[in-house]
Amino acid sequence: MAFFRKSRSQNYDLFSTHAYYVPGVGGMFALLGLLLVGSLAGSLITHIMTRAGIPLSQDWTLLISYPIMFIPPILYASAQGRRNLLFEDGYKLDNEHFSPKGGAVLAVTAIIGTLSCAFVMDAVNGLLPPMPEWLEKMLGSLMTGNVWLNFICVSLFAPFFEEWLCRGMVLRGLLNSRQEDGRPLMSPALAIVISALFFGVIHLNPWQALPAFALGLLMGYVYYRTGSLKLTMLIHFTNNTFALILSHIDGLADVDSLRDVMTDWVYALVWVLNLAILAGAVYVFRSVQPQRKEGSCEILHPEEITV
């Protein structure tokens, strides 16, 4: 039996049934556990390929194993969504609530705010102890190998899959889940913070987790206001591509912090300027009023489904 959804707008047709899975806290941990299962599966598959005599560089290993990691949570969300779609409301993963600024203005604001956030967090990362050599070498291999394979994995795969999981599934679920008495499971602010923590945790080390948490707060706020997964993917793409470009500039390849290429006074001035720009970007998105107190995820009712 096949299910089809009638809707006026597209909602990532590949994942359309996911709109009817609204994970709460328990669902968030289920998705995290399945992500770990997928990570093990990806590692196992690339290991088998290597043992079978297929030579795989670090770039190709990541390119193959990374999307495999998301297959278990994607299949789980699909199964849960199909179970719910005839009887429960769904919430679109992607909406375009851009009024009154418009999509183009918000997209430019998102890009500028992302770059400013990256610079602000550069100073925070500078307060951490030095990264272990093995971790630095491993992360460096993700950025300094074949530039096109790096781009596909870091700039395309990561924004798509991680935004589907962290904003499209986790944050959307936390914003719209309810307790047994019908009250919201948690406030929007708490949902944004928890989803940002989730985003940080899946990076598995503090040198990536702290900037990921900060970026997750920005993306969560944008998603709450606009309901747009495309905008959060753009933010994620901008952040990762900026890091990728810096890693391929010879003069910056071995620089741990942008502080190393500026005097202290210049760095402090630029940091304050970027903090102000980031605050301005948040202010622009603040002008976009959520469609509901739970955010701007459009509601899809069961009667919109035909069998």
Protein Blocks (a to p, Z undefined) as FASTA:
>chain_A
ZZddddfbdehjklmmmmmpccdfklmmmmmmmmmmmmmmmmmmmmmmmmnopacdfklm
mmmmmmmmmmmmmmmmmmmmmmmmmmpccddfbdcdfbfnbjklmmmmmmmmmmmmmmmm
mmmmmmpccddfklmmmmmmmmmmcfklmmmmmmmmmmmmmmmmmmmmmmmmmmmgccfk
opafbdfklmmmmmmmmmmmmnopaklmmmmmmmmmmmmmmmmmnopaklmmmmmmmmmm
mmmmmmmgmklmmpmbfklmccfklmmmmmmmmmmmmmmmmmmmmmpccfbfnbjcdcdd
fklpcZZ
